[in-house]
Amino acid sequence: MSERVDCSAAMRQLWDYLDEELSEERMAAVRRHLDDCQGCWPHYDFDKAFLDALARAREANRCPEEVRRRVLDTLRTAGFTRG
């Protein structure tokens, strides 16, 4: 039997869904819900468009490598590390 997702669960998991961080079964369940739900689809559509625009802006407006290196060095010195 396939897993069912209601609107509340779909919206709670939307960012994880967009980032493909859910299990395959959960990804499929959220996708089925979004395909069938006229109320949730606009949220997905907006969030997806937002992430796509953010990616395009990031690619078009990269900071100089020297600035990036200095920021990362400062963060490391302050105790922040990549996890």
C-alpha positions as CSV (number, residue, x, y, z in Angstrom):
1,M,0.0,0.0,0.0
2,S,1.4,3.4,-0.9
3,E,1.9,6.0,1.8
4,R,-0.6,8.9,1.9
5,V,0.3,12.5,2.7
6,D,-2.1,15.2,3.8
7,C,-1.7,18.9,3.1
8,S,-0.1,19.7,6.5
9,A,2.5,16.9,6.1
10,A,3.2,17.9,2.5
11,M,3.9,21.6,3.5
12,R,6.0,20.6,6.4
13,Q,8.2,18.5,4.1
14,L,8.2,20.8,1.1
15,W,11.7,22.1,1.5
16,D,13.1,18.7,2.2
17,Y,11.2,17.4,-0.9
18,L,12.6,20.2,-3.1
19,D,16.1,19.4,-1.8
20,E,15.5,15.7,-2.4
21,E,16.3,14.9,1.2
22,L,13.4,12.5,1.8
23,S,13.4,8.8,1.4
24,E,12.3,7.5,-2.1
25,E,9.0,6.4,-0.7
26,R,8.3,9.7,1.0
27,M,9.4,11.6,-2.1
28,A,6.9,9.7,-4.2
29,A,4.1,10.2,-1.6
30,V,4.7,14.0,-1.5
31,R,4.9,14.1,-5.3
32,R,1.5,12.2,-5.6
33,H,0.0,14.7,-3.2
34,L,1.3,17.7,-5.0
35,D,0.1,16.3,-8.3
36,D,-3.4,15.9,-7.0
37,C,-3.8,18.9,-4.6
38,Q,-4.8,22.2,-6.1
39,G,-4.2,23.9,-2.7
40,C,-0.6,22.7,-2.2
41,W,0.6,23.0,-5.8
42,P,1.0,26.8,-5.8
43,H,3.2,26.6,-2.7
44,Y,5.4,24.0,-4.4
45,D,5.4,26.1,-7.6
46,F,6.4,29.3,-5.8
47,D,9.1,27.6,-3.6
48,K,10.6,25.8,-6.7
49,A,10.7,29.1,-8.6
50,F,12.3,30.8,-5.6
51,L,15.0,28.2,-5.4
52,D,15.6,28.3,-9.1
53,A,15.9,32.1,-9.0
54,L,18.3,31.9,-6.1
55,A,20.5,29.5,-7.9
56,R,20.6,31.7,-11.0
57,A,21.5,34.8,-8.9
58,R,24.2,32.8,-7.1
59,E,25.8,31.8,-10.4
60,A,25.6,35.3,-11.8
61,N,26.8,37.2,-8.7
62,R,29.7,35.1,-7.3
63,C,31.9,37.0,-5.0
64,P,35.7,37.2,-5.8
65,E,37.6,34.1,-4.6
66,E,39.7,36.2,-2.3
67,V,36.6,37.5,-0.5
68,R,35.2,34.0,-0.2
69,R,38.5,32.7,1.2
70,R,38.7,35.5,3.8
71,V,35.1,34.9,5.0
72,L,35.7,31.2,5.3
73,D,39.0,31.8,7.2
74,T,37.2,34.2,9.6
75,L,34.4,31.6,10.2
76,R,36.9,28.9,10.9
77,T,38.8,31.1,13.3
78,A,35.5,31.8,15.1
79,G,35.0,28.1,15.5
80,F,32.5,27.4,12.6
81,T,33.4,24.4,10.5
82,R,31.7,22.6,7.7
83,G,29.6,19.8,9.0
